Amino acid sequence: MRSSVLYTSEMKKNDLLLILLIMLTAAAAVVTSALRVPSDQEGTFKALFVSTEEYEGSIKGKEKIPFDGTVLRFEGSMIPFDKETDTVYVPQSLDEEDWTGNLKTAGDGGKICIKSEAFIYPEDRQKAIEEGADHRIAVVYKDSFMEGRIVFSGLPEISIEYEDGEILGKEDHEGAITVLDPYRKKYMSFPCSFHVRGATSILFDKKSYRIELHDAAGNNEDAGLLGLRRDDDWILNAIGTDKSLAREKICYDLWNELNAMEEDPVPAPEMEYAELYLNGEYMGVYGLMYPVDRKLMDMKPGDLLYKVNTWKEEEDVTGRPSDHNGERKLFNSNGTAYAEIEYPGKDSGPYEWDLFEAYQDFVFKTQDPATLREKGITLNMDNFILHELFCEIARAGDNTWKNLFLAAYRNESGGYDLNETIWDLNYTFGDAFTWDPENGNTVFLPESTELYKLRYDRDYGYTALMIADKGIKTQAADKWKKWRTQGIGPDRIRKMFEEERSYLLRSGAMVRNEARWPGSTDPDNSGIYEWLEGRFEYLDSLHGLEQ
């Protein structure tokens, strides 16, 4: 005997039609739920998405007023608002499967409606972010409404608002900065001061900025932004010359990865991507980072941090560097500050150049270790070799004679231990400087894989050490072989490039950056990948590594 109910041929046709109707209704409900989120889900981001019919119905018969994106708040913070296109930007984490965060209006009143017109919720959330799809957004009041566009970004967003005049040069400006970080769920705003930074890069339309955070009273205030260390001093790197948008970030990550293998690691900064909006204008993809300073280098009173800006054999000062003790900067014959003391900081001191003078004499004049010993200077040889090999890998031609920091630590014997670290690494992995401002002063040299020139591939200090210490080449070869056996090679660095490119593409930011700055990005990184293969093949041969 069967336990289930059997329908026989005597079942009425009406019963069958009724069952079929119920099944179709249930299926339709499932599809409708997938297509859009019901607008009655109060208190969630989902509640803002409505059907075309519901959207049009909410604004029908009401007066349309100008769109003002400044009335919107995401997690309590103002969101970036491009006034020229009436577009607001809301950050979303690519690690989440669902829309996150609360979008509301400031103050009382105003219902937000987002027309879910270009994608199916939630299955195509990622597609909407990656393609930068813009949707109609309305803020509806009792008798009126305002309408604009909304775009969802997979990158953190930074906006700076200021009202104290046009940016003309490197003058300081006062304003407010908002940082929206969906990955760490941190949404912060601060008063700030900022100015344009850089040397030749100030000629470019896409400029870099130095930011100083303040509290309400105008004092400096530390904050940890985008998962980086707490600080009040920040840099927004325009990444204006690198069409991969990844060279500099990868260089810092690679340096820190190599140093993690050392007994006495020497740090370098870190960088995280964000999209920048300046007074409502979209400025593109930037790299947020902190500077090389006392805090990064863990310096104590008595230590010294020298920054080499442009260090060439022919550059000199009036008299000897030690004649300028008490001054923060050394100027060469054409009036350029070719070196400066970063620590002790501004308005501090004492500023002493004796150690720098001794190292400069060793590098460019004597190549005799006695020059260093007389001043009690000991070089961290592992660090100097690491710096050389790093510059060889990246072909960091702008970092073997400039953009170099020398950190002098007072040791127990009263002398100093000297270390090097890196800075400003846009001309790397095949990119080189050329005077062509319209193209970012940059040219890619695919044939540069087999070059080993002083200043472009070989550090001045390392070259002096090769003369002073005949065993240093063997030490460098040993370190090179160690790195290669631990996975440092073209595949590892290619993976780093692929990960950053994937992140920028999936976030939609690379497409927006290219639209804002046409010609600023490569369609792919194939040229870099071929360059890496050739470079490592050459360096393996140079350092005697058997294939």
Stockholm file with secondary structure:
# STOCKHOLM 1.0

chainA/1-547         MRSSVLYTSEMKKNDLLLILLIMLTAAAAVVTSALRVPSDQEGTFKALFVSTEEYEGSIKGKEKIPFDGTVLRFEGSMIPFDKETDTVYVPQSLDEEDWTGNLKTAGDGGKICIKSEAFIYPEDRQKAIEEGADHRIAVVYKDSFMEGRIVFSGLPEISIEYEDGEILGKEDHEGAITVLDPYRKKYMSFPCSFHVRGATSILFDKKSYRIELHDAAGNNEDAGLLGLRRDDDWILNAIGTDKSLAREKICYDLWNELNAMEEDPVPAPEMEYAELYLNGEYMGVYGLMYPVDRKLMDMKPGDLLYKVNTWKEEEDVTGRPSDHNGERKLFNSNGTAYAEIEYPGKDSGPYEWDLFEAYQDFVFKTQDPATLREKGITLNMDNFILHELFCEIARAGDNTWKNLFLAAYRNESGGYDLNETIWDLNYTFGDAFTWDPENGNTVFLPESTELYKLRYDRDYGYTALMIADKGIKTQAADKWKKWRTQGIGPDRIRKMFEEERSYLLRSGAMVRNEARWPGSTDPDNSGIYEWLEGRFEYLDSLHGLEQ
#=GR chainA/1-547 SS CCCSCCCCTTSCHHHHHHHHHHHHHHHHHHHHHHHCCCTTCTTSGGGGEECHHHHHHHHTTSEEECCCGGGEEETTEECCEETTTTEEEEECCTTCSSCCSCEEESSSCCEEEEECCSSCTTTTHHHHHHTTCEEEEEEECSSEEEEEEEEEESSCEEEEEECSCCCCSSCCEEEEEEEEETTTTEEEEEEEEEEEECSGGGGSSSCEEEEEEBCTTSCBCCEECTTCCEESEEEEECCCSCTTSCHHHHHHHHHHHHHTTSSSCCCCCCEEEEEEEETTEEEEEEEEECCSSHHHHTCCTTCEEEEEEECCTTCCCSSCGGGGTTCSEEECTTSCEEEEEEESCTTCCCCCCHHHHHHHHIIIIICCHHHHHTTTEEECHHHHHHHHHHHHHHTCTTSSSEEEEEEEEECTTSSEEEEEEECCCCSCTTEEECSCGGGTTEEECGGGGGCCCBTTTBCHHHHHHHHHCTTHHHHHHHHHHHHHHTTCSHHHHHHHHHHHHHHHHHTTHHHHHHHHSTTCSCSCSHHHHHHHHHHHHHHHHHTTCCC
#=GC SS_cons         CCCSCCCCTTSCHHHHHHHHHHHHHHHHHHHHHHHCCCTTCTTSGGGGEECHHHHHHHHTTSEEECCCGGGEEETTEECCEETTTTEEEEECCTTCSSCCSCEEESSSCCEEEEECCSSCTTTTHHHHHHTTCEEEEEEECSSEEEEEEEEEESSCEEEEEECSCCCCSSCCEEEEEEEEETTTTEEEEEEEEEEEECSGGGGSSSCEEEEEEBCTTSCBCCEECTTCCEESEEEEECCCSCTTSCHHHHHHHHHHHHHTTSSSCCCCCCEEEEEEEETTEEEEEEEEECCSSHHHHTCCTTCEEEEEEECCTTCCCSSCGGGGTTCSEEECTTSCEEEEEEESCTTCCCCCCHHHHHHHHIIIIICCHHHHHTTTEEECHHHHHHHHHHHHHHTCTTSSSEEEEEEEEECTTSSEEEEEEECCCCSCTTEEECSCGGGTTEEECGGGGGCCCBTTTBCHHHHHHHHHCTTHHHHHHHHHHHHHHTTCSHHHHHHHHHHHHHHHHHTTHHHHHHHHSTTCSCSCSHHHHHHHHHHHHHHHHHTTCCC
//
